[in-house]
Amino acid sequence: MELIMSSGSKKKPRRGKHIPTRTCVGCRTTNPKRSLIRIVSSPDGVKVDPTGKLAGRGAYIHYQRTCWEVALKGSLAHALRTNISPEDMETLKEYMATIPDITKED
């Protein structure tokens, strides 16, 4: 049995554009991929991936210091399935220092 719209058309209603979502490893909330910062584990080490296109295993964090603090305590290393070297950890902490210290408003 087919549904026929009142105008006689058999077309399905259009869906909106698909927006990929990712989970923040700091606060564990899901948001659009573009609103999060990607961290990538590659053969060169762990680093911030502003383009979101570097090769390697990635994890996502909100652009909020509270999420970064939680993530750097261990959930980021777990999500990347690697140990973060002291040099890479220092680089990540330097990046975190550039993030404004605001509280998340839900």
PDB file as gemmi writes it, atoms N, CA and C in Angstrom:
CRYST1    1.000    1.000    1.000  90.00  90.00  90.00 P 1                      
ATOM      1  N   MET A   1       0.846  -1.178   0.000  1.00  0.00           N  
ATOM      2  CA  MET A   1       0.000   0.000   0.000  1.00  0.00           C  
ATOM      3  C   MET A   1       0.891   1.241   0.000  1.00  0.00           C  
ATOM      4  N   GLU A   2       0.664   2.180  -0.876  1.00  0.00           N  
ATOM      5  CA  GLU A   2       1.446   3.404  -0.984  1.00  0.00           C  
ATOM      6  C   GLU A   2       0.657   4.575  -0.441  1.00  0.00           C  
ATOM      7  N   LEU A   3       1.390   5.459   0.204  1.00  0.00           N  
ATOM      8  CA  LEU A   3       0.774   6.705   0.659  1.00  0.00           C  
ATOM      9  C   LEU A   3       0.819   7.702  -0.478  1.00  0.00           C  
ATOM     10  N   ILE A   4      -0.287   8.281  -0.784  1.00  0.00           N  
ATOM     11  CA  ILE A   4      -0.347   9.274  -1.842  1.00  0.00           C  
ATOM     12  C   ILE A   4      -0.755  10.588  -1.209  1.00  0.00           C  
ATOM     13  N   MET A   5       0.063  11.605  -1.444  1.00  0.00           N  
ATOM     14  CA  MET A   5      -0.246  12.923  -0.889  1.00  0.00           C  
ATOM     15  C   MET A   5      -1.441  13.510  -1.625  1.00  0.00           C  
ATOM     16  N   SER A   6      -2.035  14.497  -1.028  1.00  0.00           N  
ATOM     17  CA  SER A   6      -3.254  15.078  -1.587  1.00  0.00           C  
ATOM     18  C   SER A   6      -3.064  15.617  -3.007  1.00  0.00           C  
ATOM     19  N   SER A   7      -1.841  15.982  -3.367  1.00  0.00           N  
ATOM     20  CA  SER A   7      -1.626  16.501  -4.710  1.00  0.00           C  
ATOM     21  C   SER A   7      -1.404  15.372  -5.720  1.00  0.00           C  
ATOM     22  N   GLY A   8      -1.448  14.127  -5.259  1.00  0.00           N  
ATOM     23  CA  GLY A   8      -1.248  12.996  -6.144  1.00  0.00           C  
ATOM     24  C   GLY A   8       0.207  12.591  -6.261  1.00  0.00           C  
ATOM     25  N   SER A   9       1.098  13.256  -5.569  1.00  0.00           N  
ATOM     26  CA  SER A   9       2.532  12.973  -5.622  1.00  0.00           C  
ATOM     27  C   SER A   9       2.879  11.817  -4.693  1.00  0.00           C  
ATOM     28  N   LYS A  10       3.884  11.026  -5.090  1.00  0.00           N  
ATOM     29  CA  LYS A  10       4.345   9.909  -4.267  1.00  0.00           C  
ATOM     30  C   LYS A  10       5.676  10.229  -3.585  1.00  0.00           C  
ATOM     31  N   LYS A  11       6.091  11.497  -3.575  1.00  0.00           N  
ATOM     32  CA  LYS A  11       7.374  11.893  -3.008  1.00  0.00           C  
ATOM     33  C   LYS A  11       7.335  11.862  -1.483  1.00  0.00           C  
ATOM     34  N   LYS A  12       8.497  11.503  -0.895  1.00  0.00           N  
ATOM     35  CA  LYS A  12       8.631  11.524   0.554  1.00  0.00           C  
ATOM     36  C   LYS A  12       9.023  12.935   0.982  1.00  0.00           C  
ATOM     37  N   PRO A  13       8.664  13.313   2.191  1.00  0.00           N  
ATOM     38  CA  PRO A  13       9.088  14.630   2.665  1.00  0.00           C  
ATOM     39  C   PRO A  13      10.612  14.676   2.789  1.00  0.00           C  
ATOM     40  N   ARG A  14      11.216  15.839   2.513  1.00  0.00           N  
ATOM     41  CA  ARG A  14      12.664  15.988   2.565  1.00  0.00           C  
ATOM     42  C   ARG A  14      13.151  16.068   4.002  1.00  0.00           C  
ATOM     43  N   ARG A  15      14.286  15.468   4.241  1.00  0.00           N  
ATOM     44  CA  ARG A  15      14.929  15.562   5.549  1.00  0.00           C  
ATOM     45  C   ARG A  15      15.905  16.724   5.528  1.00  0.00           C  
ATOM     46  N   GLY A  16      16.248  17.204   6.711  1.00  0.00           N  
ATOM     47  CA  GLY A  16      17.263  18.250   6.810  1.00  0.00           C  
ATOM     48  C   GLY A  16      18.641  17.654   6.564  1.00  0.00           C  
ATOM     49  N   LYS A  17      19.626  18.504   6.387  1.00  0.00           N  
ATOM     50  CA  LYS A  17      20.985  18.062   6.140  1.00  0.00           C  
ATOM     51  C   LYS A  17      21.521  17.340   7.372  1.00  0.00           C  
ATOM     52  N   HIS A  18      22.229  16.228   7.153  1.00  0.00           N  
ATOM     53  CA  HIS A  18      22.819  15.460   8.245  1.00  0.00           C  
ATOM     54  C   HIS A  18      23.979  16.244   8.858  1.00  0.00           C  
ATOM     55  N   ILE A  19      23.977  16.365  10.171  1.00  0.00           N  
ATOM     56  CA  ILE A  19      25.061  17.040  10.876  1.00  0.00           C  
ATOM     57  C   ILE A  19      25.742  16.000  11.764  1.00  0.00           C  
ATOM     58  N   PRO A  20      27.019  15.673  11.478  1.00  0.00           N  
ATOM     59  CA  PRO A  20      27.700  14.672  12.293  1.00  0.00           C  
ATOM     60  C   PRO A  20      27.915  15.170  13.721  1.00  0.00           C  
ATOM     61  N   THR A  21      27.769  14.282  14.678  1.00  0.00           N  
ATOM     62  CA  THR A  21      27.956  14.628  16.084  1.00  0.00           C  
ATOM     63  C   THR A  21      29.101  13.808  16.669  1.00  0.00           C  
ATOM     64  N   ARG A  22      29.723  14.346  17.690  1.00  0.00           N  
ATOM     65  CA  ARG A  22      30.800  13.681  18.405  1.00  0.00           C  
ATOM     66  C   ARG A  22      30.600  13.921  19.894  1.00  0.00           C  
ATOM     67  N   THR A  23      31.223  13.066  20.711  1.00  0.00           N  
ATOM     68  CA  THR A  23      31.125  13.170  22.157  1.00  0.00           C  
ATOM     69  C   THR A  23      32.393  13.782  22.721  1.00  0.00           C  
ATOM     70  N   CYS A  24      32.243  14.770  23.565  1.00  0.00           N  
ATOM     71  CA  CYS A  24      33.374  15.404  24.241  1.00  0.00           C  
ATOM     72  C   CYS A  24      33.919  14.415  25.275  1.00  0.00           C  
ATOM     73  N   VAL A  25      35.246  14.180  25.262  1.00  0.00           N  
ATOM     74  CA  VAL A  25      35.832  13.238  26.220  1.00  0.00           C  
ATOM     75  C   VAL A  25      35.952  13.843  27.609  1.00  0.00           C  
ATOM     76  N   GLY A  26      35.710  15.140  27.735  1.00  0.00           N  
ATOM     77  CA  GLY A  26      35.750  15.786  29.043  1.00  0.00           C  
ATOM     78  C   GLY A  26      34.429  15.669  29.789  1.00  0.00           C  
ATOM     79  N   CYS A  27      33.356  16.127  29.171  1.00  0.00           N  
ATOM     80  CA  CYS A  27      32.053  16.151  29.857  1.00  0.00           C  
ATOM     81  C   CYS A  27      31.086  15.077  29.363  1.00  0.00           C  
ATOM     82  N   ARG A  28      31.453  14.362  28.300  1.00  0.00           N  
ATOM     83  CA  ARG A  28      30.665  13.252  27.752  1.00  0.00           C  
ATOM     84  C   ARG A  28      29.324  13.679  27.158  1.00  0.00           C  
ATOM     85  N   THR A  29      29.194  14.917  26.725  1.00  0.00           N  
ATOM     86  CA  THR A  29      27.975  15.339  26.041  1.00  0.00           C  
ATOM     87  C   THR A  29      28.213  15.307  24.531  1.00  0.00           C  
ATOM     88  N   THR A  30      27.151  15.117  23.793  1.00  0.00           N  
ATOM     89  CA  THR A  30      27.230  15.024  22.344  1.00  0.00           C  
ATOM     90  C   THR A  30      26.870  16.366  21.728  1.00  0.00           C  
ATOM     91  N   ASN A  31      27.701  16.802  20.790  1.00  0.00           N  
ATOM     92  CA  ASN A  31      27.492  18.070  20.107  1.00  0.00           C  
ATOM     93  C   ASN A  31      27.878  17.933  18.645  1.00  0.00           C  
ATOM     94  N   PRO A  32      27.500  18.912  17.813  1.00  0.00           N  
ATOM     95  CA  PRO A  32      27.945  18.873  16.416  1.00  0.00           C  
ATOM     96  C   PRO A  32      29.474  18.847  16.343  1.00  0.00           C  
ATOM     97  N   LYS A  33      29.978  18.058  15.433  1.00  0.00           N  
ATOM     98  CA  LYS A  33      31.417  17.872  15.274  1.00  0.00           C  
ATOM     99  C   LYS A  33      32.168  19.191  15.131  1.00  0.00           C  
ATOM    100  N   ARG A  34      31.600  20.130  14.396  1.00  0.00           N  
ATOM    101  CA  ARG A  34      32.261  21.414  14.136  1.00  0.00           C  
ATOM    102  C   ARG A  34      32.419  22.284  15.384  1.00  0.00           C  
ATOM    103  N   SER A  35      31.664  22.000  16.446  1.00  0.00           N  
ATOM    104  CA  SER A  35      31.751  22.823  17.649  1.00  0.00           C  
ATOM    105  C   SER A  35      32.779  22.287  18.647  1.00  0.00           C  
ATOM    106  N   LEU A  36      33.481  21.216  18.289  1.00  0.00           N  
ATOM    107  CA  LEU A  36      34.470  20.612  19.167  1.00  0.00           C  
ATOM    108  C   LEU A  36      35.866  20.700  18.546  1.00  0.00           C  
ATOM    109  N   ILE A  37      36.888  20.552  19.372  1.00  0.00           N  
ATOM    110  CA  ILE A  37      38.276  20.560  18.922  1.00  0.00           C  
ATOM    111  C   ILE A  37      38.754  19.114  18.851  1.00  0.00           C  
ATOM    112  N   ARG A  38      39.375  18.744  17.738  1.00  0.00           N  
ATOM    113  CA  ARG A  38      39.862  17.379  17.569  1.00  0.00           C  
ATOM    114  C   ARG A  38      41.309  17.285  18.037  1.00  0.00           C  
ATOM    115  N   ILE A  39      41.586  16.241  18.808  1.00  0.00           N  
ATOM    116  CA  ILE A  39      42.935  15.902  19.224  1.00  0.00           C  
ATOM    117  C   ILE A  39      43.261  14.590  18.530  1.00  0.00           C  
ATOM    118  N   VAL A  40      44.441  14.486  17.936  1.00  0.00           N  
ATOM    119  CA  VAL A  40      44.774  13.295  17.161  1.00  0.00           C  
ATOM    120  C   VAL A  40      46.046  12.643  17.701  1.00  0.00           C  
ATOM    121  N   SER A  41      46.016  11.315  17.716  1.00  0.00           N  
ATOM    122  CA  SER A  41      47.192  10.520  18.059  1.00  0.00           C  
ATOM    123  C   SER A  41      47.750   9.970  16.763  1.00  0.00           C  
ATOM    124  N   SER A  42      48.955  10.397  16.409  1.00  0.00           N  
ATOM    125  CA  SER A  42      49.582   9.977  15.165  1.00  0.00           C  
ATOM    126  C   SER A  42      50.983   9.460  15.485  1.00  0.00           C  
ATOM    127  N   PRO A  43      51.678   8.932  14.508  1.00  0.00           N  
ATOM    128  CA  PRO A  43      53.057   8.498  14.765  1.00  0.00           C  
ATOM    129  C   PRO A  43      53.960   9.629  15.258  1.00  0.00           C  
ATOM    130  N   ASP A  44      53.590  10.879  14.969  1.00  0.00           N  
ATOM    131  CA  ASP A  44      54.364  12.033  15.421  1.00  0.00           C  
ATOM    132  C   ASP A  44      54.054  12.420  16.860  1.00  0.00           C  
ATOM    133  N   GLY A  45      53.053  11.810  17.462  1.00  0.00           N  
ATOM    134  CA  GLY A  45      52.653  12.128  18.830  1.00  0.00           C  
ATOM    135  C   GLY A  45      51.219  12.620  18.884  1.00  0.00           C  
ATOM    136  N   VAL A  46      50.831  13.107  20.039  1.00  0.00           N  
ATOM    137  CA  VAL A  46      49.466  13.612  20.254  1.00  0.00           C  
ATOM    138  C   VAL A  46      49.486  15.114  20.066  1.00  0.00           C  
ATOM    139  N   LYS A  47      48.572  15.619  19.227  1.00  0.00           N  
ATOM    140  CA  LYS A  47      48.533  17.058  18.970  1.00  0.00           C  
ATOM    141  C   LYS A  47      47.133  17.530  18.623  1.00  0.00           C  
ATOM    142  N   VAL A  48      46.941  18.839  18.691  1.00  0.00           N  
ATOM    143  CA  VAL A  48      45.673  19.469  18.342  1.00  0.00           C  
ATOM    144  C   VAL A  48      45.560  19.478  16.817  1.00  0.00           C  
ATOM    145  N   ASP A  49      44.380  19.111  16.327  1.00  0.00           N  
ATOM    146  CA  ASP A  49      44.130  19.056  14.886  1.00  0.00           C  
ATOM    147  C   ASP A  49      43.054  20.077  14.518  1.00  0.00           C  
ATOM    148  N   PRO A  50      43.440  21.323  14.244  1.00  0.00           N  
ATOM    149  CA  PRO A  50      42.428  22.353  13.959  1.00  0.00           C  
ATOM    150  C   PRO A  50      41.650  22.100  12.666  1.00  0.00           C  
ATOM    151  N   THR A  51      42.240  21.384  11.713  1.00  0.00           N  
ATOM    152  CA  THR A  51      41.543  21.119  10.453  1.00  0.00           C  
ATOM    153  C   THR A  51      40.596  19.933  10.568  1.00  0.00           C  
ATOM    154  N   GLY A  52      40.856  19.039  11.524  1.00  0.00           N  
ATOM    155  CA  GLY A  52      40.029  17.842  11.674  1.00  0.00           C  
ATOM    156  C   GLY A  52      40.301  16.807  10.609  1.00  0.00           C  
ATOM    157  N   LYS A  53      41.416  16.932   9.891  1.00  0.00           N  
ATOM    158  CA  LYS A  53      41.691  16.041   8.764  1.00  0.00           C  
ATOM    159  C   LYS A  53      42.999  15.264   8.888  1.00  0.00           C  
ATOM    160  N   LEU A  54      43.749  15.449   9.963  1.00  0.00           N  
ATOM    161  CA  LEU A  54      45.008  14.725  10.100  1.00  0.00           C  
ATOM    162  C   LEU A  54      44.751  13.236  10.267  1.00  0.00           C  
ATOM    163  N   ALA A  55      45.683  12.426   9.766  1.00  0.00           N  
ATOM    164  CA  ALA A  55      45.557  10.977   9.886  1.00  0.00           C  
ATOM    165  C   ALA A  55      45.858  10.563  11.327  1.00  0.00           C  
ATOM    166  N   GLY A  56      45.145   9.577  11.806  1.00  0.00           N  
ATOM    167  CA  GLY A  56      45.353   9.061  13.150  1.00  0.00           C  
ATOM    168  C   GLY A  56      44.052   8.976  13.919  1.00  0.00           C  
ATOM    169  N   ARG A  57      44.140   8.365  15.089  1.00  0.00           N  
ATOM    170  CA  ARG A  57      42.957   8.216  15.935  1.00  0.00           C  
ATOM    171  C   ARG A  57      42.651   9.551  16.602  1.00  0.00           C  
ATOM    172  N   GLY A  58      41.408   9.957  16.546  1.00  0.00           N  
ATOM    173  CA  GLY A  58      41.030  11.258  17.082  1.00  0.00           C  
ATOM    174  C   GLY A  58      40.061  11.182  18.241  1.00  0.00           C  
ATOM    175  N   ALA A  59      40.054  12.240  19.030  1.00  0.00           N  
ATOM    176  CA  ALA A  59      39.097  12.426  20.119  1.00  0.00           C  
ATOM    177  C   ALA A  59      38.707  13.898  20.109  1.00  0.00           C  
ATOM    178  N   TYR A  60      37.570  14.216  20.677  1.00  0.00           N  
ATOM    179  CA  TYR A  60      37.031  15.572  20.611  1.00  0.00           C  
ATOM    180  C   TYR A  60      36.810  16.148  22.003  1.00  0.00           C  
ATOM    181  N   ILE A  61      37.086  17.463  22.128  1.00  0.00           N  
ATOM    182  CA  ILE A  61      36.913  18.175  23.391  1.00  0.00           C  
ATOM    183  C   ILE A  61      36.260  19.524  23.092  1.00  0.00           C  
ATOM    184  N   HIS A  62      35.362  19.955  23.983  1.00  0.00           N  
ATOM    185  CA  HIS A  62      34.766  21.291  23.864  1.00  0.00           C  
ATOM    186  C   HIS A  62      35.840  22.360  23.969  1.00  0.00           C  
ATOM    187  N   TYR A  63      35.542  23.520  23.463  1.00  0.00           N  
ATOM    188  CA  TYR A  63      36.429  24.672  23.591  1.00  0.00           C  
ATOM    189  C   TYR A  63      36.140  25.340  24.933  1.00  0.00           C  
ATOM    190  N   GLN A  64      36.305  24.559  26.012  1.00  0.00           N  
ATOM    191  CA  GLN A  64      36.075  25.050  27.377  1.00  0.00           C  
ATOM    192  C   GLN A  64      37.127  24.440  28.291  1.00  0.00           C  
ATOM    193  N   ARG A  65      37.688  25.262  29.126  1.00  0.00           N  
ATOM    194  CA  ARG A  65      38.784  24.803  29.980  1.00  0.00           C  
ATOM    195  C   ARG A  65      38.365  23.676  30.921  1.00  0.00           C  
ATOM    196  N   THR A  66      37.142  23.711  31.428  1.00  0.00           N  
ATOM    197  CA  THR A  66      36.709  22.658  32.355  1.00  0.00           C  
ATOM    198  C   THR A  66      36.737  21.285  31.675  1.00  0.00           C  
ATOM    199  N   CYS A  67      36.329  21.220  30.420  1.00  0.00           N  
ATOM    200  CA  CYS A  67      36.359  19.952  29.690  1.00  0.00           C  
ATOM    201  C   CYS A  67      37.800  19.503  29.455  1.00  0.00           C  
ATOM    202  N   TRP A  68      38.676  20.442  29.153  1.00  0.00           N  
ATOM    203  CA  TRP A  68      40.082  20.116  28.922  1.00  0.00           C  
ATOM    204  C   TRP A  68      40.735  19.587  30.190  1.00  0.00           C  
ATOM    205  N   GLU A  69      40.425  20.198  31.333  1.00  0.00           N  
ATOM    206  CA  GLU A  69      41.015  19.749  32.599  1.00  0.00           C  
ATOM    207  C   GLU A  69      40.639  18.305  32.894  1.00  0.00           C  
ATOM    208  N   VAL A  70      39.385  17.959  32.695  1.00  0.00           N  
ATOM    209  CA  VAL A  70      38.934  16.589  32.920  1.00  0.00           C  
ATOM    210  C   VAL A  70      39.591  15.638  31.908  1.00  0.00           C  
ATOM    211  N   ALA A  71      39.615  16.048  30.644  1.00  0.00           N  
ATOM    212  CA  ALA A  71      40.157  15.193  29.582  1.00  0.00           C  
ATOM    213  C   ALA A  71      41.643  14.901  29.790  1.00  0.00           C  
ATOM    214  N   LEU A  72      42.405  15.908  30.199  1.00  0.00           N  
ATOM    215  CA  LEU A  72      43.841  15.716  30.368  1.00  0.00           C  
ATOM    216  C   LEU A  72      44.190  14.876  31.581  1.00  0.00           C  
ATOM    217  N   LYS A  73      43.250  14.679  32.485  1.00  0.00           N  
ATOM    218  CA  LYS A  73      43.493  13.827  33.655  1.00  0.00           C  
ATOM    219  C   LYS A  73      43.519  12.343  33.301  1.00  0.00           C  
ATOM    220  N   GLY A  74      43.029  11.981  32.112  1.00  0.00           N  
ATOM    221  CA  GLY A  74      43.091  10.573  31.748  1.00  0.00           C  
ATOM    222  C   GLY A  74      42.116  10.122  30.696  1.00  0.00           C  
ATOM    223  N   SER A  75      40.980  10.782  30.578  1.00  0.00           N  
ATOM    224  CA  SER A  75      39.990  10.310  29.609  1.00  0.00           C  
ATOM    225  C   SER A  75      40.445  10.521  28.167  1.00  0.00           C  
ATOM    226  N   LEU A  76      41.297  11.514  27.916  1.00  0.00           N  
ATOM    227  CA  LEU A  76      41.810  11.734  26.565  1.00  0.00           C  
ATOM    228  C   LEU A  76      42.740  10.602  26.162  1.00  0.00           C  
ATOM    229  N   ALA A  77      43.652  10.225  27.037  1.00  0.00           N  
ATOM    230  CA  ALA A  77      44.572   9.116  26.744  1.00  0.00           C  
ATOM    231  C   ALA A  77      43.794   7.818  26.529  1.00  0.00           C  
ATOM    232  N   HIS A  78      42.760   7.613  27.307  1.00  0.00           N  
ATOM    233  CA  HIS A  78      41.930   6.413  27.155  1.00  0.00           C  
ATOM    234  C   HIS A  78      41.210   6.420  25.809  1.00  0.00           C  
ATOM    235  N   ALA A  79      40.660   7.566  25.427  1.00  0.00           N  
ATOM    236  CA  ALA A  79      39.938   7.667  24.154  1.00  0.00           C  
ATOM    237  C   ALA A  79      40.874   7.484  22.961  1.00  0.00           C  
ATOM    238  N   LEU A  80      42.101   7.970  23.090  1.00  0.00           N  
ATOM    239  CA  LEU A  80      43.071   7.836  22.005  1.00  0.00           C  
ATOM    240  C   LEU A  80      43.777   6.479  22.017  1.00  0.00           C  
ATOM    241  N   ARG A  81      43.554   5.713  23.072  1.00  0.00           N  
ATOM    242  CA  ARG A  81      44.182   4.392  23.242  1.00  0.00           C  
ATOM    243  C   ARG A  81      45.701   4.480  23.165  1.00  0.00           C  
ATOM    244  N   THR A  82      46.247   5.443  23.896  1.00  0.00           N  
ATOM    245  CA  THR A  82      47.691   5.647  23.909  1.00  0.00           C  
ATOM    246  C   THR A  82      48.096   6.316  25.213  1.00  0.00           C  
ATOM    247  N   ASN A  83      49.387   6.309  25.487  1.00  0.00           N  
ATOM    248  CA  ASN A  83      49.927   7.088  26.593  1.00  0.00           C  
ATOM    249  C   ASN A  83      50.407   8.406  26.016  1.00  0.00           C  
ATOM    250  N   ILE A  84      50.103   9.481  26.688  1.00  0.00           N  
ATOM    251  CA  ILE A  84      50.509  10.794  26.214  1.00  0.00           C  
ATOM    252  C   ILE A  84      51.864  11.126  26.836  1.00  0.00           C  
ATOM    253  N   SER A  85      52.842  11.413  25.990  1.00  0.00           N  
ATOM    254  CA  SER A  85      54.190  11.719  26.477  1.00  0.00           C  
ATOM    255  C   SER A  85      54.182  13.032  27.255  1.00  0.00           C  
ATOM    256  N   PRO A  86      55.156  13.222  28.146  1.00  0.00           N  
ATOM    257  CA  PRO A  86      55.221  14.490  28.897  1.00  0.00           C  
ATOM    258  C   PRO A  86      55.338  15.711  27.973  1.00  0.00           C  
ATOM    259  N   GLU A  87      56.048  15.567  26.855  1.00  0.00           N  
ATOM    260  CA  GLU A  87      56.189  16.687  25.920  1.00  0.00           C  
ATOM    261  C   GLU A  87      54.854  17.025  25.270  1.00  0.00           C  
ATOM    262  N   ASP A  88      54.125  15.988  24.850  1.00  0.00           N  
ATOM    263  CA  ASP A  88      52.817  16.213  24.236  1.00  0.00           C  
ATOM    264  C   ASP A  88      51.826  16.769  25.257  1.00  0.00           C  
ATOM    265  N   MET A  89      51.920  16.289  26.506  1.00  0.00           N  
ATOM    266  CA  MET A  89      51.029  16.790  27.560  1.00  0.00           C  
ATOM    267  C   MET A  89      51.295  18.270  27.801  1.00  0.00           C  
ATOM    268  N   GLU A  90      52.551  18.657  27.777  1.00  0.00           N  
ATOM    269  CA  GLU A  90      52.890  20.068  27.963  1.00  0.00           C  
ATOM    270  C   GLU A  90      52.329  20.921  26.826  1.00  0.00           C  
ATOM    271  N   THR A  91      52.424  20.418  25.599  1.00  0.00           N  
ATOM    272  CA  THR A  91      51.872  21.136  24.444  1.00  0.00           C  
ATOM    273  C   THR A  91      50.358  21.296  24.577  1.00  0.00           C  
ATOM    274  N   LEU A  92      49.682  20.239  25.006  1.00  0.00           N  
ATOM    275  CA  LEU A  92      48.228  20.299  25.193  1.00  0.00           C  
ATOM    276  C   LEU A  92      47.857  21.278  26.309  1.00  0.00           C  
ATOM    277  N   LYS A  93      48.644  21.300  27.379  1.00  0.00           N  
ATOM    278  CA  LYS A  93      48.367  22.234  28.479  1.00  0.00           C  
ATOM    279  C   LYS A  93      48.594  23.678  28.039  1.00  0.00           C  
ATOM    280  N   GLU A  94      49.596  23.901  27.189  1.00  0.00           N  
ATOM    281  CA  GLU A  94      49.818  25.246  26.662  1.00  0.00           C  
ATOM    282  C   GLU A  94      48.632  25.685  25.805  1.00  0.00           C  
ATOM    283  N   TYR A  95      48.087  24.757  25.010  1.00  0.00           N  
ATOM    284  CA  TYR A  95      46.908  25.080  24.204  1.00  0.00           C  
ATOM    285  C   TYR A  95      45.717  25.363  25.115  1.00  0.00           C  
ATOM    286  N   MET A  96      45.567  24.556  26.171  1.00  0.00           N  
ATOM    287  CA  MET A  96      44.459  24.745  27.103  1.00  0.00           C  
ATOM    288  C   MET A  96      44.530  26.130  27.747  1.00  0.00           C  
ATOM    289  N   ALA A  97      45.730  26.634  27.978  1.00  0.00           N  
ATOM    290  CA  ALA A  97      45.896  27.951  28.608  1.00  0.00           C  
ATOM    291  C   ALA A  97      45.346  29.075  27.733  1.00  0.00           C  
ATOM    292  N   THR A  98      45.227  28.839  26.432  1.00  0.00           N  
ATOM    293  CA  THR A  98      44.692  29.865  25.532  1.00  0.00           C  
ATOM    294  C   THR A  98      43.168  29.878  25.507  1.00  0.00           C  
ATOM    295  N   ILE A  99      42.545  28.878  26.101  1.00  0.00           N  
ATOM    296  CA  ILE A  99      41.083  28.761  26.099  1.00  0.00           C  
ATOM    297  C   ILE A  99      40.506  29.591  27.238  1.00  0.00           C  
ATOM    298  N   PRO A 100      39.487  30.405  26.969  1.00  0.00           N  
ATOM    299  CA  PRO A 100      38.894  31.209  28.044  1.00  0.00           C  
ATOM    300  C   PRO A 100      38.280  30.322  29.115  1.00  0.00           C  
ATOM    301  N   ASP A 101      38.396  30.756  30.360  1.00  0.00           N  
ATOM    302  CA  ASP A 101      37.870  30.004  31.494  1.00  0.00           C  
ATOM    303  C   ASP A 101      36.418  30.394  31.734  1.00  0.00           C  
ATOM    304  N   ILE A 102      35.512  29.714  31.016  1.00  0.00           N  
ATOM    305  CA  ILE A 102      34.085  29.984  31.164  1.00  0.00           C  
ATOM    306  C   ILE A 102      33.397  28.706  31.619  1.00  0.00           C  
ATOM    307  N   THR A 103      32.289  28.851  32.285  1.00  0.00           N  
ATOM    308  CA  THR A 103      31.529  27.677  32.696  1.00  0.00           C  
ATOM    309  C   THR A 103      30.527  27.345  31.605  1.00  0.00           C  
ATOM    310  N   LYS A 104      30.225  26.072  31.502  1.00  0.00           N  
ATOM    311  CA  LYS A 104      29.312  25.598  30.466  1.00  0.00           C  
ATOM    312  C   LYS A 104      27.874  25.925  30.850  1.00  0.00           C  
ATOM    313  N   GLU A 105      27.139  26.474  29.902  1.00  0.00           N  
ATOM    314  CA  GLU A 105      25.729  26.813  30.127  1.00  0.00           C  
ATOM    315  C   GLU A 105      24.863  25.868  29.336  1.00  0.00           C  
ATOM    316  N   ASP A 106      24.119  25.019  30.009  1.00  0.00           N  
ATOM    317  CA  ASP A 106      23.227  24.069  29.321  1.00  0.00           C  
ATOM    318  C   ASP A 106      21.802  24.496  29.420  1.00  0.00           C  
TER     319      ASP A 106                                                      
END                                                                             
